[in-house]
Amino acid sequence: LECIYEDINKRKIKNSIIILKEEEQNKNIYKTIIDNYYISNFNSINLNKICFLILDTKKLEKLSEELKLIFKDKKISILKGGKGKKMKSDYDIFINNYFEKKDIFVANPDVFYKLLSTGFIKIYQFSILFLDDCHLCEGNHPYNNIMQEFYFYYLYRKYILKIINNYSLPNIIGFSNSPLLYEKIINKEDKSNNYLINI
């Protein structure tokens, strides 16, 4: 844990996967990374956004409230989706310039993916994406769709970002406290290493 904080303070953490047993430790790391981001960009007028992607609705709501207490000077929004009018409201807020007025988003990955797919938001408008339970990033999971269809699309076409006001792609920081999806594995350590390499 001390090594993680040392790397964060030296601003060495770019695209990373962090595995910790306690979720409370994750919260402290979130805070340190975000603090460093705002400190290092203190003189910037227009900062890109930060987004937490979380699958569990209760966990998403809890983190949103915690962030509001930690970052009282930042405007935080929650996007958890739903059906009918609730889902429509998630899209309407972006039409009404709501997006520009917020600093940090806590979002359901499906909602975030749909907003990217419909063009309401662009992945290069974010500086940091936190992926909770990043070990799920495979197959047709929204995490994987976001990375394949948007992150890697621009990564392999960097000239597009240069044309669009020199935007850059966000740092991707994944968190996991259970990198193994399956219980019955003969050599869990090797399986875990291979699985993380794949991610």
C-alpha positions in Angstrom: 0.0 0.0 0.0 2.9 2.4 0.8 4.4 1.7 -2.6 1.0 2.6 -4.3 0.9 5.9 -2.5 4.5 6.6 -3.3 3.8 6.1 -7.0 0.7 8.3 -6.8 2.6 11.1 -5.1 5.3 10.9 -7.8 2.6 11.0 -10.4 3.8 7.6 -11.8 0.3 6.0 -11.9 -1.1 6.1 -15.4 -3.1 3.2 -16.6 -3.0 0.8 -13.7 -4.8 -2.0 -12.0 -4.8 -1.8 -8.2 -5.8 -4.9 -6.1 -6.6 -4.4 -2.5 -8.7 -6.5 -0.1 -10.3 -3.6 1.7 -12.7 -1.2 -0.1 -11.9 1.5 2.5 -8.3 1.5 1.1 -9.7 2.1 -2.3 -11.5 5.2 -1.1 -8.3 6.7 0.3 -6.5 6.0 -3.0 -9.3 7.6 -5.0 -8.9 10.7 -2.9 -5.1 10.8 -3.3 -5.2 10.4 -7.0 -7.9 13.1 -7.5 -6.2 15.5 -5.1 -2.9 15.1 -7.1 -4.8 15.7 -10.4 -6.3 19.0 -9.2 -3.1 20.1 -7.6 -1.1 19.4 -10.8 -3.7 21.2 -12.9 -4.2 24.1 -10.5 -3.7 26.8 -13.1 -5.9 25.2 -15.7 -9.1 27.0 -16.6 -11.0 24.2 -18.3 -10.3 20.8 -16.7 -11.6 17.5 -18.1 -14.0 15.4 -16.1 -13.4 12.5 -13.8 -15.7 9.4 -13.8 -16.1 6.4 -11.5 -17.8 3.4 -13.2 -19.5 1.1 -10.7 -21.9 -1.8 -11.4 -23.5 -2.1 -8.0 -26.2 0.5 -7.6 -26.0 0.7 -3.8 -22.2 1.0 -4.0 -22.6 3.7 -6.7 -24.9 5.7 -4.5 -22.7 5.3 -1.4 -19.6 6.4 -3.2 -21.4 9.4 -4.6 -22.3 10.6 -1.1 -18.8 9.9 0.2 -17.3 12.0 -2.7 -19.6 14.9 -1.9 -18.3 14.9 1.7 -14.6 14.6 0.6 -14.7 17.1 -2.3 -17.1 19.7 -1.0 -15.9 22.3 -3.6 -16.5 20.0 -6.6 -19.8 19.4 -8.3 -20.6 15.7 -8.4 -23.3 13.9 -10.4 -24.6 10.4 -10.3 -25.8 8.5 -13.4 -27.4 5.2 -12.5 -29.8 4.8 -15.4 -33.2 3.3 -15.1 -36.2 3.0 -17.4 -38.6 5.4 -19.1 -38.4 8.9 -17.7 -35.4 8.2 -15.5 -33.3 7.0 -18.4 -34.5 9.9 -20.6 -33.4 12.4 -17.9 -29.9 11.0 -18.0 -29.7 12.0 -21.6 -31.5 15.3 -21.2 -29.0 16.6 -18.7 -26.3 16.5 -21.4 -28.4 18.4 -23.9 -29.0 21.2 -21.4 -25.3 21.8 -20.8 -25.4 20.0 -17.5 -22.3 18.1 -18.3 -20.1 21.2 -18.5 -21.2 22.3 -15.0 -20.1 19.1 -13.3 -16.6 18.0 -12.2 -16.9 14.3 -11.1 -19.4 11.7 -12.3 -20.3 8.4 -10.6 -21.9 6.3 -13.3 -23.3 2.9 -14.1 -21.1 1.4 -16.9 -24.1 0.7 -19.2 -25.3 4.3 -18.9 -21.8 5.6 -19.6 -21.5 3.3 -22.6 -24.8 4.4 -24.0 -23.9 8.1 -23.5 -20.6 7.5 -25.4 -22.5 5.6 -28.1 -25.0 8.3 -28.7 -22.4 11.0 -28.8 -23.6 13.0 -25.8 -20.2 12.6 -24.3 -16.7 11.8 -25.7 -14.1 9.7 -23.9 -11.5 12.4 -24.5 -13.5 14.8 -22.3 -12.3 12.8 -19.2 -8.9 12.8 -17.6 -9.4 9.8 -15.3 -11.7 6.8 -15.5 -11.9 4.6 -12.4 -13.2 1.1 -13.2 -14.5 -0.7 -10.1 -14.3 -4.5 -10.3 -12.2 -4.2 -13.4 -11.6 -8.0 -13.6 -15.0 -8.2 -15.3 -13.6 -6.4 -18.3 -14.0 -9.1 -21.0 -16.5 -10.3 -23.6 -19.5 -8.2 -24.1 -19.2 -6.4 -20.7 -19.7 -2.6 -20.9 -16.2 -2.1 -19.6 -14.8 -4.0 -22.5 -17.1 -2.3 -25.0 -16.0 1.1 -23.7 -12.3 0.2 -24.0 -12.5 -1.4 -27.4 -15.0 0.9 -29.1 -13.8 4.2 -27.7 -10.5 4.2 -25.8 -8.6 2.0 -28.3 -10.3 3.6 -31.3 -8.7 7.0 -30.4 -5.5 5.4 -29.1 -4.8 4.0 -32.6 -5.9 7.3 -34.2 -4.1 9.8 -32.2 -4.1 12.3 -35.1 -7.8 12.8 -34.5 -7.2 14.0 -30.9 -4.6 16.4 -32.2 -7.1 17.9 -34.6 -9.7 18.2 -31.8 -7.8 20.9 -29.7 -5.0 18.5 -28.7 -7.2 16.4 -26.4 -5.7 13.3 -24.8 -7.2 10.0 -23.6 -8.0 9.5 -19.9 -5.9 7.5 -17.5 -7.6 4.2 -16.8 -7.4 3.0 -13.2 -8.9 -0.3 -12.4 -9.7 -1.6 -8.9 -10.3 -5.2 -8.0 -10.4 -7.2 -4.8 -11.2 -10.5 -6.5 -9.3 -10.9 -9.9 -10.5 -14.5 -10.1 -14.0 -15.1 -11.4 -14.1 -18.8 -10.7 -13.8 -20.7 -7.4 -12.5 -24.1 -8.5 -9.0 -23.4 -9.9 -6.0 -25.7 -9.4 -3.3 -23.0 -9.5 -5.0 -19.8 -8.5 -1.8 -17.7 -8.4 -0.8 -18.5 -12.0 -4.4 -18.1 -13.1 -4.7 -14.7 -11.4 -1.5 -13.5 -13.0 -2.6 -14.6 -16.5 -6.0 -13.1 -16.0 -4.6 -9.7 -15.0 -2.1 -9.7 -17.9 -5.1 -10.4 -20.2 -7.0 -7.4 -18.8 
